[in-house]
Amino acid sequence: MTPSRRSLLIGACALPMSGFAQAAYPSRPVRIIIPFAAGGPTDVVARLIAERMTQLMGQAFVVEARPGGGGAIAAEAVARAAPDGYTLLIGTATTHAVNPSIPGRKLPFDPIASFAPIAQVARVPIVLVVNPSLGVTNLRAFIELLRARSGQLNYGSSGTGSMGHLASVLLLEQLGVTATHVPYRGSAPMITDLAGGQLHFASDALASAVPFVKDARVRALAVATPERARALPDVPTFAEAGLSGYQAYTWNVFFAPAGTPAGIVDSLNAALNKVVSEPAVAARLEEMGQPAVVGTTPAQTASFVASELKKWAPIVKASGATPS
């Protein structure tokens, strides 16, 4: 073999090793874009996970808030980012099920085709709460009252199209009854009015409701997740309380842009599952009322997001939510 051919062969053999070295991930900081304001529940979850991902993967995971448009601004930024694993989104039911389902709203991305789901990391339970003066102490009695007084009761939410609003619409639709919706600008003023007697009932995020339940200012009848909430261990699930087939909760799912290499997605999936399974992280998520979800694969996560979009689309339409 001539020296020139030997040099070409050595060079060719070296190429795969060179390409492999360049493909090491991550080799620079990774951005986690959140769709809501800093300081909120999604931001807290993202920062908790980012800190451990930084330690685990040897590169900084930096949280960046891009609020606005009900999460659409952040989702679009990630959908348009390079599919290289360095720009991630922590999405919710709002970004990937509610917003895309609002009649007349055109988003600059597709909630399914524009993203590569990585892993579900947390679930945010919705709890049905009532004013104690309503005189019901369990779900069966509440359903009987709703049916007897269909159209006469009111319910609050943190805003039209919020998950609390949609959870109540889903319940009313399933029961075939009606009630008057009273939207608020946020959960805090809504549940304060519920405790004060201006509202009859509400479906609210667990974290917002727990202090009022523990102080007996409102009464919790059931949680809308498959399992009980550790923060309210004596409150049954809807299935346990006698209403099967009803579930309503929001969630946190990590997404990368569509086209992100499967190896990077799998690497992130393994790291995220490891982080949320750590006792300290899981305990902190539990304290925040957003229990960890552990062990989801990218395929399972994709299937879950698609099912949530299908589930909430008719409910969003029935809710009367309109483009903001």
Backbone as numpy.savetxt, mean C-alpha at the origin, in Angstrom:
# Nx Ny Nz CAx CAy CAz Cx Cy Cz
49.49 -21.47 -33.04 48.64 -20.27 -33.04 49.52 -19.04 -33.04
49.19 -18.14 -33.94 49.99 -16.93 -34.04 49.74 -16.03 -32.83
50.73 -15.15 -32.50 50.56 -14.24 -31.37 49.32 -13.38 -31.50
49.01 -12.94 -32.74 47.85 -12.05 -32.91 46.55 -12.78 -32.60
46.46 -14.06 -33.05 45.24 -14.82 -32.80 45.13 -15.15 -31.31
46.30 -15.42 -30.67 46.30 -15.69 -29.23 45.80 -14.48 -28.46
46.17 -13.29 -28.87 45.73 -12.06 -28.21 44.23 -11.87 -28.36
43.72 -12.17 -29.59 42.28 -12.03 -29.81 41.49 -12.99 -28.94
41.99 -14.24 -28.82 41.30 -15.24 -28.02 41.28 -14.84 -26.55
42.41 -14.36 -26.04 42.48 -13.93 -24.65 41.51 -12.77 -24.41
41.48 -11.84 -25.37 40.58 -10.69 -25.24 39.13 -11.12 -25.23
38.80 -12.07 -26.10 37.42 -12.55 -26.16 37.01 -13.25 -24.88
37.92 -14.02 -24.31 37.63 -14.71 -23.06 37.47 -13.73 -21.91
38.16 -12.63 -22.01 38.10 -11.65 -20.92 36.82 -10.84 -20.92
36.16 -10.78 -22.08 34.97 -9.93 -22.17 33.85 -10.32 -21.21
33.50 -11.60 -21.11 32.43 -11.94 -20.17 32.77 -11.54 -18.74
34.01 -11.73 -18.31 34.41 -11.37 -16.95 34.31 -9.86 -16.77
34.71 -9.10 -17.80 34.62 -7.65 -17.71 33.17 -7.21 -17.61
32.29 -7.82 -18.45 30.88 -7.49 -18.41 30.27 -7.84 -17.07
30.69 -8.98 -16.51 30.17 -9.42 -15.21 30.55 -8.43 -14.13
31.80 -7.95 -14.17 32.25 -7.01 -13.15 31.47 -5.72 -13.22
31.17 -5.26 -14.45 30.44 -4.02 -14.62 28.98 -4.17 -14.20
28.48 -5.42 -14.21 27.07 -5.65 -13.91 26.79 -5.78 -12.41
27.80 -5.69 -11.56 27.60 -5.81 -10.12 26.58 -4.77 -9.66
25.60 -5.22 -8.86 24.52 -4.33 -8.43 24.34 -4.45 -6.92
24.16 -3.31 -6.26 24.26 -1.94 -6.77 25.69 -1.42 -6.68
26.06 -0.57 -7.61 27.41 0.00 -7.59 27.38 1.50 -7.31
26.19 2.04 -7.09 26.02 3.45 -6.74 24.70 3.61 -5.98
24.43 4.79 -5.43 23.21 4.97 -4.63 21.93 4.68 -5.41
20.95 4.19 -4.68 19.64 3.85 -5.23 18.60 4.80 -4.64
17.76 5.36 -5.50 16.69 6.25 -5.03 15.40 5.47 -4.82
14.75 5.71 -3.68 13.41 5.19 -3.43 12.48 6.39 -3.44
11.64 6.49 -4.44 10.73 7.63 -4.55 9.40 7.28 -3.90
8.96 8.17 -3.01 7.67 7.96 -2.35 6.66 8.94 -2.94
5.38 8.52 -3.04 4.39 9.34 -3.73 3.67 10.36 -2.86
4.03 10.42 -1.56 3.34 11.33 -0.67 4.35 12.16 0.11
3.86 13.09 0.91 4.73 14.03 1.60 5.63 13.34 2.62
6.79 13.93 2.83 7.71 13.42 3.85 7.05 13.49 5.22
7.32 12.49 6.04 6.76 12.46 7.38 5.51 11.62 7.52
4.89 11.27 6.39 3.69 10.45 6.42 4.02 8.98 6.57
2.99 8.12 6.68 3.21 6.69 6.90 4.08 6.02 5.83
3.85 6.36 4.56 4.65 5.73 3.49 6.11 6.15 3.58
6.34 7.41 3.93 7.70 7.92 4.09 8.41 7.21 5.24
7.72 7.01 6.34 8.32 6.35 7.51 8.71 4.91 7.16
7.81 4.20 6.46 8.11 2.84 6.04 9.33 2.82 5.11
9.34 3.74 4.14 10.44 3.78 3.18 11.78 4.04 3.86
11.81 4.96 4.81 13.07 5.30 5.48 13.55 4.18 6.39
12.63 3.52 7.03 12.99 2.38 7.87 13.65 1.29 7.03
13.04 0.99 5.89 13.57 -0.06 5.01 14.85 0.40 4.32
14.91 1.66 3.91 16.09 2.18 3.22 17.33 2.09 4.10
17.18 2.36 5.37 18.34 2.30 6.28 18.94 0.90 6.32
18.07 -0.11 6.40 18.58 -1.48 6.46 19.08 -1.95 5.09
18.43 -1.51 4.01 18.90 -1.89 2.68 20.29 -1.33 2.43
20.56 -0.13 2.92 21.89 0.48 2.79 22.93 -0.39 3.47
22.62 -0.85 4.66 23.57 -1.69 5.41 23.73 -3.06 4.76
22.63 -3.58 4.23 22.66 -4.93 3.68 23.33 -5.00 2.31
23.10 -3.98 1.46 23.56 -4.05 0.08 24.80 -3.21 -0.20
25.28 -2.46 0.80 26.55 -1.78 0.67 26.54 -0.50 -0.14
25.36 -0.02 -0.51 25.21 1.26 -1.19 24.05 2.02 -0.56
24.11 3.34 -0.64 23.05 4.15 -0.03 21.73 3.98 -0.76
20.67 3.76 0.00 19.30 3.78 -0.51 18.69 5.07 0.03
18.42 6.00 -0.87 18.03 7.35 -0.49 16.55 7.58 -0.80
15.80 8.04 0.20 14.37 8.27 0.03 14.13 9.69 -0.48
13.31 9.80 -1.51 13.00 11.10 -2.11 11.49 11.23 -2.25
10.92 12.28 -1.65 9.48 12.51 -1.71 9.12 13.26 -2.99
8.12 12.74 -3.71 7.59 13.42 -4.90 6.07 13.46 -4.77
5.53 14.24 -3.84 4.08 14.26 -3.63 3.36 14.98 -4.77
2.05 14.74 -4.86 1.24 15.42 -5.84 0.50 14.47 -6.75
-0.68 14.90 -7.18 -1.46 14.11 -8.12 -1.92 12.79 -7.55
-2.08 12.73 -6.22 -2.50 11.47 -5.61 -1.49 10.36 -5.82
-0.24 10.72 -5.97 0.82 9.73 -6.18 1.25 9.59 -7.62
0.53 10.26 -8.54 0.82 10.09 -9.97 2.16 10.69 -10.37
2.58 11.77 -9.72 3.86 12.41 -10.08 5.02 11.47 -9.79
5.01 10.85 -8.63 6.09 9.92 -8.27 6.06 8.69 -9.17
4.86 8.15 -9.41 4.75 6.95 -10.24 5.24 7.22 -11.66
4.92 8.38 -12.19 5.38 8.72 -13.54 6.90 8.84 -13.58
7.48 9.44 -12.54 8.94 9.61 -12.50 9.64 8.26 -12.56
9.10 7.28 -11.86 9.73 5.95 -11.86 9.43 5.23 -13.17
8.23 5.35 -13.67 7.88 4.69 -14.93 8.79 5.15 -16.07
9.21 6.43 -16.02 10.05 7.00 -17.09 11.55 6.86 -16.81
11.91 6.36 -15.63 13.33 6.24 -15.27 13.99 5.10 -16.03
15.31 5.14 -16.08 16.06 4.06 -16.71 15.81 2.76 -15.96
15.58 1.67 -16.67 15.30 0.38 -16.01 16.58 -0.32 -15.56
17.29 0.34 -14.65 18.58 -0.21 -14.22 18.64 -0.52 -12.73
17.51 -0.39 -12.03 17.48 -0.71 -10.61 17.89 0.41 -9.69
18.15 1.60 -10.23 18.63 2.71 -9.39 17.54 3.74 -9.08
16.33 3.50 -9.59 15.18 4.33 -9.24 14.00 3.41 -8.95
13.54 3.42 -7.71 12.46 2.55 -7.27 11.29 3.37 -6.76
10.13 2.78 -6.76 8.92 3.41 -6.23 8.37 2.54 -5.12
7.97 3.17 -4.01 7.19 2.43 -3.02 5.74 2.85 -3.25
5.00 1.98 -3.93 3.63 2.29 -4.33 2.61 1.80 -3.33
1.38 2.25 -3.52 0.28 1.91 -2.64 -0.96 1.58 -3.47
-2.03 1.23 -2.79 -3.29 0.99 -3.49 -3.75 2.24 -4.22
-3.41 3.41 -3.67 -3.79 4.67 -4.31 -3.11 4.82 -5.67
-1.80 4.56 -5.72 -1.06 4.78 -6.97 -1.38 3.74 -8.03
-1.67 2.51 -7.62 -1.78 1.43 -8.60 -3.16 0.78 -8.72
-4.12 1.20 -7.89 -5.47 0.66 -8.02 -6.52 1.75 -8.08
-6.38 2.76 -7.23 -7.41 3.80 -7.15 -7.26 4.83 -8.27
-6.11 5.49 -8.34 -5.92 6.53 -9.36 -6.19 6.04 -10.78
-5.68 4.86 -11.16 -5.93 4.41 -12.53 -7.39 4.09 -12.82
-8.21 3.98 -11.75 -9.60 3.58 -11.91 -10.58 4.75 -11.88
-10.09 5.96 -11.62 -10.98 7.12 -11.55 -11.49 7.46 -12.95
-12.80 7.47 -13.14 -13.34 7.75 -14.48 -12.87 9.10 -15.01
-12.42 9.09 -16.25 -11.99 10.33 -16.89 -10.56 10.72 -16.60
-9.88 9.98 -15.74 -8.49 10.35 -15.44 -7.54 9.62 -16.38
-6.69 10.38 -17.04 -5.69 9.79 -17.94 -4.32 9.96 -17.31
-3.69 8.85 -17.01 -2.36 8.87 -16.39 -1.29 8.66 -17.45
-0.12 9.27 -17.26 0.97 9.13 -18.25 1.76 7.83 -18.07
1.15 6.84 -17.50 1.79 5.54 -17.32 0.69 4.49 -17.17
1.06 3.25 -17.38 0.13 2.14 -17.18 0.47 1.48 -15.85
-0.50 1.29 -14.94 -0.17 0.75 -13.62 0.40 -0.66 -13.65
0.18 -1.37 -14.73 0.71 -2.73 -14.84 1.92 -2.76 -15.78
1.75 -2.31 -17.00 2.79 -2.45 -18.03 4.01 -1.58 -17.79
3.87 -0.49 -17.04 4.99 0.44 -16.87 5.93 0.08 -15.72
5.62 -1.00 -14.99 6.40 -1.29 -13.79 6.78 -2.77 -13.69
7.86 -3.00 -12.96 8.28 -4.35 -12.61 8.10 -4.50 -11.10
7.03 -5.16 -10.64 6.83 -5.34 -9.21 7.97 -6.15 -8.59
8.40 -5.74 -7.40 9.52 -6.41 -6.74 9.05 -7.23 -5.56
8.39 -6.57 -4.59 7.93 -7.27 -3.40 6.91 -6.41 -2.66
5.95 -7.07 -2.04 5.06 -6.39 -1.10 5.74 -6.44 0.27
5.79 -5.30 0.96 6.53 -5.27 2.22 5.65 -4.97 3.43
4.47 -4.37 3.22 3.62 -4.05 4.36 2.16 -3.99 3.92
1.29 -4.20 4.88 -0.15 -4.12 4.65 -0.72 -3.19 5.70
-1.61 -2.30 5.29 -2.18 -1.31 6.20 -3.65 -1.66 6.44
-3.98 -2.25 7.59 -5.35 -2.68 7.83 -6.33 -1.51 7.91
-7.55 -1.77 7.45 -8.67 -0.85 7.62 -9.57 -1.45 8.70
-10.02 -0.60 9.62 -10.88 -1.07 10.71 -12.20 -0.31 10.66
-13.30 -1.03 10.85 -14.63 -0.43 10.91 -14.86 0.07 12.34
-15.11 1.36 12.48 -15.34 1.96 13.81 -16.66 2.71 13.81
-17.29 2.72 14.98 -18.59 3.39 15.12 -18.56 4.27 16.36
-19.47 5.24 16.40 -19.66 6.02 17.61 -20.39 5.13 18.62
-19.92 5.06 19.86 -20.56 4.19 20.86 -22.05 4.45 21.04
-22.48 5.69 20.82 -23.89 6.01 21.01 -24.80 5.32 19.99
-24.19 4.74 18.94 -24.99 4.03 17.94 -25.65 2.80 18.55
-25.06 2.32 19.65 -25.69 1.24 20.40 -25.43 -0.16 19.89
-24.44 -0.32 18.99 -24.10 -1.66 18.50 -22.72 -2.05 19.03
-22.58 -3.32 19.37 -21.31 -3.78 19.95 -20.62 -4.83 19.11
-21.25 -5.24 17.99 -20.62 -6.23 17.12 -21.08 -6.00 15.69
-20.41 -6.66 14.77 -20.67 -6.45 13.35 -22.08 -6.87 12.94
-22.56 -7.98 13.47 -23.89 -8.45 13.09 -24.97 -7.42 13.45
-24.83 -6.85 14.65 -25.81 -5.84 15.07 -25.71 -4.60 14.21
-24.49 -4.24 13.82 -24.30 -3.07 12.96 -24.93 -3.30 11.59
-24.75 -4.48 11.03 -25.33 -4.79 9.72 -26.86 -4.75 9.79
-27.41 -5.28 10.86 -28.87 -5.24 11.03 -29.36 -3.79 11.09
-28.60 -2.94 11.79 -28.98 -1.53 11.89 -28.88 -0.84 10.53
-27.80 -1.12 9.80 -27.64 -0.54 8.46 -28.81 -0.92 7.57
-29.23 -2.15 7.62 -30.33 -2.61 6.78 -31.66 -2.01 7.21
-31.83 -1.86 8.52 -33.08 -1.30 9.03 -33.17 0.20 8.75
-32.00 0.86 8.69 -31.99 2.33 8.51 -31.20 2.71 7.25
-31.34 1.92 6.21 -30.63 2.20 4.96 -30.93 3.61 4.48
-29.86 4.37 4.19 -30.00 5.73 3.73 -30.11 6.76 4.83
-30.18 6.33 6.09 -30.37 7.26 7.21 -29.10 7.54 8.01
-28.09 6.68 7.86 -26.85 6.87 8.61 -25.82 7.59 7.74
-24.80 8.15 8.39 -23.71 8.77 7.64 -22.38 8.15 8.04
-21.41 8.33 7.18 -20.07 7.83 7.47 -19.03 8.81 6.98
-17.90 8.85 7.67 -16.84 9.78 7.32 -15.68 9.08 6.65
-14.83 9.90 6.01 -13.59 9.40 5.43 -12.59 10.53 5.39
-11.35 10.20 5.10 -10.30 11.23 5.01 -10.33 11.95 3.67
-11.31 11.63 2.82 -11.43 12.31 1.53 -12.06 11.40 0.49
-12.72 11.99 -0.47 -13.34 11.23 -1.55 -12.27 10.47 -2.33
-12.49 9.18 -2.49 -11.53 8.35 -3.19 -10.43 7.79 -2.30
-10.42 8.17 -1.01 -9.43 7.60 -0.09 -9.77 6.14 0.17
-8.82 5.39 0.69 -9.08 3.98 0.92 -10.18 3.78 1.96
-10.26 4.67 2.97 -11.34 4.57 3.94 -12.70 4.75 3.29
-12.79 5.73 2.39 -14.03 5.94 1.65 -14.39 4.72 0.82
-13.42 4.20 0.08 -13.69 3.07 -0.80 -14.04 1.82 0.00
-13.41 1.65 1.17 -13.72 0.49 2.01 -15.17 0.53 2.45
-15.67 1.73 2.80 -17.07 1.85 3.20 -17.99 1.61 2.01
-17.63 2.13 0.83 -18.44 1.90 -0.37 -18.51 0.41 -0.67
-17.38 -0.28 -0.56 -17.33 -1.72 -0.80 -18.26 -2.45 0.16
-18.25 -2.06 1.43 -19.11 -2.69 2.43 -20.59 -2.45 2.11
-20.94 -1.21 1.81 -22.32 -0.89 1.50 -22.80 -1.61 0.25
-21.93 -1.68 -0.75 -22.28 -2.39 -1.99 -22.51 -3.87 -1.72
-21.64 -4.45 -0.89 -21.77 -5.87 -0.58 -23.06 -6.16 0.18
-23.47 -5.22 1.04 -24.67 -5.41 1.85 -25.94 -4.96 1.13
-25.79 -4.19 0.05 -26.94 -3.70 -0.68 -27.71 -2.60 0.04
-26.98 -1.76 0.78 -27.60 -0.66 1.51 -26.89 0.65 1.15
-27.44 1.77 1.62 -26.83 3.06 1.36 -26.63 3.83 2.65
-25.72 4.79 2.59 -25.47 5.71 3.70 -24.86 6.96 3.09
-24.88 8.06 3.83 -24.39 9.34 3.32 -22.92 9.52 3.64
-22.14 9.80 2.59 -20.70 10.01 2.76 -20.41 11.45 3.15
-19.57 11.62 4.18 -19.12 12.94 4.61 -17.59 12.98 4.50
-17.04 13.57 3.44 -15.58 13.58 3.27 -14.92 14.68 4.09
-13.72 14.38 4.58 -12.91 15.34 5.34 -11.58 15.52 4.65
-10.82 16.48 5.11 -9.45 16.66 4.62 -8.50 16.02 5.62
-8.45 14.72 5.60 -7.57 14.00 6.50 -8.33 13.15 7.49
-7.63 12.16 8.02 -8.23 11.22 8.95 -8.46 11.82 10.34
-7.54 12.68 10.78 -7.62 13.21 12.15 -8.91 13.97 12.41
-9.29 14.96 11.58 -10.55 15.65 11.84 -11.76 14.75 11.70
-11.67 13.76 10.80 -12.80 12.86 10.59 -13.06 12.02 11.84
-12.02 11.38 12.37 -12.25 10.49 13.50 -12.55 11.28 14.77
-12.08 12.53 14.84 -12.44 13.39 15.96 -13.94 13.67 15.95
-14.50 13.92 14.76 -15.94 14.14 14.65 -16.73 12.86 14.89
-16.15 11.73 14.50 -16.81 10.45 14.79 -16.92 10.27 16.30
-15.84 10.53 17.00 -15.84 10.41 18.47 -16.80 11.42 19.09
-16.95 12.57 18.44 -17.82 13.62 18.96 -19.29 13.43 18.65
-19.62 12.42 17.85 -21.02 12.13 17.56 -21.56 12.75 16.29
-20.71 13.46 15.52 -21.19 14.05 14.27 -21.31 13.01 13.15
-20.67 11.87 13.34 -20.71 10.79 12.35 -21.17 9.50 13.05
-21.75 8.60 12.25 -22.18 7.32 12.80 -21.10 6.24 12.72
-20.40 6.18 11.58 -19.37 5.15 11.44 -18.33 5.59 10.42
-17.26 4.83 10.34 -16.19 5.10 9.38 -15.34 3.86 9.21
-14.70 3.78 8.05 -13.65 2.78 7.81 -12.35 3.57 7.78
-11.43 3.24 8.68 -10.23 4.07 8.79 -8.99 3.20 8.92
-7.83 3.79 8.60 -6.56 3.09 8.76 -6.35 2.76 10.23
-5.81 1.60 10.47 -5.62 1.13 11.84 -4.84 2.12 12.69
-3.75 2.66 12.15 -2.89 3.54 12.93 -3.64 4.77 13.42
-4.56 5.29 12.61 -5.33 6.47 12.99 -6.38 6.15 14.04
-6.96 4.96 13.95 -8.08 4.61 14.81 -7.68 4.10 16.19
-6.53 3.44 16.29 -6.16 2.76 17.54 -6.23 3.65 18.78
-5.67 4.85 18.78 -5.74 5.67 20.01 -7.17 5.95 20.45
-8.07 6.17 19.50 -9.47 6.46 19.82 -10.19 5.21 20.32
-9.81 4.05 19.77 -10.41 2.79 20.23 -9.96 2.49 21.64
-8.68 2.65 21.91 -8.16 2.33 23.24 -8.70 3.26 24.31
-9.05 4.49 23.92 -9.64 5.44 24.87 -11.16 5.32 24.93
-11.72 4.35 24.20 -13.16 4.10 24.17 -13.96 5.27 23.61
-13.30 6.12 22.83 -14.03 7.23 22.20 -14.76 6.75 20.95
-14.26 5.70 20.32 -14.98 5.03 19.24 -14.89 3.53 19.51
-15.77 2.77 18.88 -15.79 1.32 19.09 -15.40 0.62 17.79
-14.44 -0.27 17.86 -14.00 -1.04 16.69 -14.82 -2.32 16.60
-15.39 -2.58 15.44 -16.24 -3.76 15.25 -15.53 -4.89 14.51
-14.66 -4.55 13.55 -13.98 -5.59 12.77 -12.84 -4.98 11.98
-11.80 -5.79 11.72 -10.70 -5.36 10.86 -10.84 -6.07 9.53
-10.52 -5.34 8.45 -10.79 -5.83 7.10 -9.60 -6.50 6.44
-8.79 -7.19 7.23 -7.65 -7.96 6.72 -7.89 -9.45 6.98
-7.14 -10.32 6.33 -7.36 -11.75 6.54 -7.07 -12.20 7.97
-6.19 -11.46 8.67 -5.84 -11.83 10.04 -6.10 -10.65 10.98
-6.20 -10.94 12.26 -6.42 -9.89 13.25 -5.20 -8.97 13.32
-5.43 -7.76 13.80 -4.35 -6.80 13.97 -3.80 -6.92 15.39
-2.50 -7.02 15.50 -1.90 -7.16 16.83 -2.16 -5.94 17.70
-2.34 -4.79 17.08 -2.60 -3.57 17.85 -3.99 -3.61 18.50
-4.90 -4.41 17.91 -6.26 -4.57 18.46 -6.59 -6.07 18.47
-5.91 -6.83 19.30 -6.04 -8.29 19.24 -7.43 -8.83 19.57
-8.25 -8.06 20.25 -9.58 -8.53 20.62 -10.64 -8.22 19.56
-10.25 -7.49 18.53 -11.19 -7.11 17.47 -11.14 -8.18 16.37
-12.28 -8.80 16.05 -12.27 -9.88 15.06 -12.09 -9.36 13.64
-11.75 -10.26 12.74 -11.78 -9.93 11.32 -13.24 -9.94 10.87
-13.50 -9.41 9.68 -14.86 -9.44 9.16 -15.35 -10.88 9.00
-14.46 -11.76 8.54 -14.85 -13.17 8.37 -15.21 -13.79 9.71
-14.41 -13.52 10.73 -14.71 -14.06 12.06 -16.01 -13.49 12.63
-16.29 -12.22 12.27 -17.48 -11.55 12.79 -18.74 -11.88 12.00
-18.61 -12.67 10.94 -19.80 -13.14 10.24 -20.00 -12.64 8.83
-19.04 -11.85 8.30 -19.17 -11.36 6.92 -17.97 -11.84 6.11
-18.15 -12.94 5.40 -17.05 -13.49 4.61 -16.94 -12.76 3.29
-15.74 -12.81 2.70 -15.53 -12.23 1.39 -15.29 -10.74 1.38
-15.20 -10.12 2.55 -14.95 -8.68 2.60 -13.56 -8.42 3.13
-12.72 -7.79 2.32 -11.39 -7.37 2.74 -11.08 -6.01 2.13
-10.48 -5.15 2.93 -10.12 -3.82 2.44 -8.90 -3.32 3.20
-7.85 -3.05 2.48 -6.63 -2.54 3.11 -5.77 -1.90 2.02
-4.92 -1.01 2.44 -3.93 -0.51 1.51 -2.62 -1.22 1.78
-1.60 -0.91 1.02 -0.38 -1.71 1.09 0.81 -0.93 0.56
1.98 -1.47 0.82 3.22 -0.91 0.30 3.92 -1.96 -0.55
4.13 -1.62 -1.80 4.82 -2.52 -2.74 5.96 -1.76 -3.39
7.11 -2.39 -3.49 8.25 -1.80 -4.20 8.15 -2.15 -5.67
8.34 -1.12 -6.52 8.33 -1.28 -7.97 9.63 -0.74 -8.56
10.06 -1.34 -9.66 11.11 -0.79 -10.51 10.46 -0.47 -11.86
11.12 0.29 -12.71 10.56 0.53 -14.05 10.48 -0.78 -14.84
9.51 -0.88 -15.71 9.41 -2.05 -16.59 10.70 -2.20 -17.38
11.11 -3.43 -17.57 12.34 -3.69 -18.32 13.57 -3.83 -17.45
13.43 -3.63 -16.15 14.56 -3.83 -15.23 14.98 -5.29 -15.29
16.27 -5.59 -15.44 16.72 -6.98 -15.54 16.22 -7.85 -14.39
15.84 -9.07 -14.71 15.29 -9.99 -13.71 16.27 -10.23 -12.57
17.57 -10.26 -12.88 18.57 -10.48 -11.83 18.55 -9.39 -10.79
18.37 -8.15 -11.22 18.31 -7.02 -10.29 17.02 -7.09 -9.48
15.91 -7.38 -10.14 14.63 -7.51 -9.44 14.71 -8.61 -8.38
15.28 -9.74 -8.73 15.41 -10.85 -7.78 16.32 -10.49 -6.62
17.40 -9.76 -6.91 18.31 -9.33 -5.85 17.61 -8.40 -4.86
16.85 -7.46 -5.38 16.10 -6.54 -4.54 15.02 -7.27 -3.75
14.37 -8.21 -4.40 13.33 -8.99 -3.73 13.89 -9.74 -2.52
15.02 -10.40 -2.72 15.64 -11.16 -1.63 16.03 -10.23 -0.47
16.59 -9.08 -0.81 17.03 -8.13 0.21 15.83 -7.56 0.97
14.79 -7.17 0.25 13.60 -6.61 0.90 12.93 -7.62 1.82
12.82 -8.87 1.37 12.22 -9.89 2.22 13.05 -10.14 3.47
14.36 -10.07 3.32 15.24 -10.25 4.47 15.05 -9.10 5.47
14.96 -7.89 4.95 14.84 -6.71 5.82 13.53 -6.75 6.61
12.40 -6.97 5.93 11.12 -6.91 6.64 10.89 -8.11 7.54
11.71 -9.15 7.39 11.59 -10.30 8.29 12.43 -10.14 9.55
13.29 -9.11 9.58 14.10 -8.87 10.78 13.19 -8.44 11.93
13.37 -9.03 13.12 12.48 -8.74 14.24 12.33 -7.25 14.56
13.42 -6.49 14.51 13.35 -5.07 14.86 12.52 -4.30 13.84
12.70 -4.62 12.55 11.95 -3.93 11.50 10.48 -4.33 11.56
10.22 -5.63 11.72 8.84 -6.10 11.79 8.11 -5.49 12.99
8.82 -5.39 14.12 8.20 -4.81 15.31 7.87 -3.34 15.11
8.76 -2.61 14.45 8.51 -1.19 14.20 7.33 -1.01 13.24
7.25 -1.82 12.20 6.13 -1.74 11.28 4.82 -2.05 12.00
4.86 -3.03 12.90 3.67 -3.38 13.68 3.24 -2.21 14.56
4.20 -1.55 15.17 3.90 -0.40 16.02 3.21 0.70 15.23
3.59 0.86 13.97 3.02 1.90 13.12 1.66 1.50 12.55
1.21 0.30 12.87 -0.07 -0.16 12.33 0.02 -0.59 10.88
1.22 -0.97 10.45 1.44 -1.40 9.07 2.23 -2.69 9.07
1.62 -3.80 9.46 2.34 -5.05 9.62 3.12 -5.47 8.37
4.28 -6.07 8.60 5.13 -6.53 7.50 4.48 -7.67 6.74
4.74 -7.71 5.45 4.39 -8.85 4.61 5.71 -9.45 4.15
5.91 -10.72 4.44 7.21 -11.35 4.21 7.08 -12.50 3.21
8.05 -12.59 2.32 8.16 -13.78 1.47 7.50 -13.71 0.12
7.03 -12.54 -0.30 6.39 -12.47 -1.63 7.45 -12.46 -2.73
7.16 -13.15 -3.81 8.04 -13.17 -4.97 7.61 -12.06 -5.93
8.45 -11.71 -6.91 8.02 -10.74 -7.92 6.76 -11.17 -8.65
6.65 -12.46 -8.97 5.47 -12.95 -9.69 4.22 -12.84 -8.81
4.33 -13.21 -7.55 3.19 -13.08 -6.64 2.78 -11.63 -6.46
3.77 -10.75 -6.38 3.49 -9.33 -6.21 2.77 -8.77 -7.43
3.22 -9.16 -8.62 2.57 -8.71 -9.85 1.12 -9.18 -9.89
0.88 -10.43 -9.52 -0.48 -10.97 -9.51 -1.35 -10.23 -8.50
-0.78 -9.93 -7.33 -1.52 -9.21 -6.29 -1.93 -7.82 -6.78
-1.00 -7.07 -7.37 -1.30 -5.72 -7.83 -2.38 -5.75 -8.91
-2.30 -6.71 -9.82 -3.31 -6.83 -10.87 -4.68 -7.13 -10.27
-4.71 -7.98 -9.24 -5.99 -8.32 -8.62 -6.58 -7.14 -7.86
-5.73 -6.31 -7.26 -6.21 -5.13 -6.55 -6.80 -4.11 -7.52
-6.16 -3.95 -8.67 -6.68 -3.03 -9.69 -8.06 -3.50 -10.15
-8.20 -4.78 -10.40 -9.47 -5.34 -10.84 -10.54 -5.21 -9.75
-10.15 -5.40 -8.51 -11.09 -5.35 -7.39 -11.65 -3.94 -7.18
-10.76 -2.94 -7.21 -11.17 -1.60 -6.83 -11.76 -0.77 -7.95
-11.55 -1.17 -9.20 -12.05 -0.36 -10.33 -13.56 -0.10 -10.24
-14.41 -1.12 -10.04 -15.85 -0.83 -9.96 -16.23 -0.06 -8.70
-15.48 -0.24 -7.62 -15.78 0.47 -6.38 -15.44 1.94 -6.51
-14.32 2.24 -7.17 -13.94 3.63 -7.41 -15.02 4.32 -8.25
-15.51 3.63 -9.26 -16.57 4.20 -10.09 -17.83 4.46 -9.28
-18.18 3.50 -8.40 -19.38 3.66 -7.59 -19.23 4.75 -6.53
-18.00 5.05 -6.16 -17.74 6.04 -5.10 -18.00 7.47 -5.56
-18.00 7.69 -6.86 -18.17 9.05 -7.38 -16.89 9.85 -7.41
-15.74 9.20 -7.18 -14.45 9.90 -7.23 -14.23 10.46 -8.63
-13.69 11.69 -8.68 -13.43 12.35 -9.96 -11.98 12.80 -10.02
-11.44 13.08 -11.21 -10.06 13.54 -11.32 -9.85 14.82 -10.52
-8.76 14.87 -9.76 -8.50 16.06 -8.94 -7.80 17.12 -9.76
